[in-house]
Amino acid sequence: MAGAAVATLLWSVVTSTGPFGEDTADKAPDTLRDVWSHHVKRLTERKTDEVLRDFAPNAKVTVQYLPENSRGTDVRSTDAKKNLEVLFNFLKGLREEDVIATDVEELSETTILYTWRAPSRKLANATTIAVFDSNLKITRYNVTVLFQ
């Protein structure tokens, strides 16, 4: 038993896996796709403060619900935190398994188009367009949600 533990430990050291591997937890993502994946993960966890770190200080966030007034008033201010909290409130109870047909497309070196839906939650379609600056921070974020 001890021999197996020692062998596993040695293998971890040699291959840089396990607890002795390179720690990437504190490294910032360095590609647009990686930044977006990190952002979506934080969104699904509803970690507002961590999501806000993805935004540039002057970022503008717009959230629109269709049909108009189906879920309240559209949020069109530049207050990213307020707008994300409103969005999280409308998506309350949405689980990762409710979301289907996700599609991520890099429209350019600085722009992501993200589409998804959750029919079981009466969410027919949602589209997010995110524009990034040269530091891979979001400067413009538009979310449109269509309810059934």
Order of alpha helices (4+ residues) and beta strands (2+ residues): alpha-alpha-alpha-beta-alpha-beta-beta-beta-beta
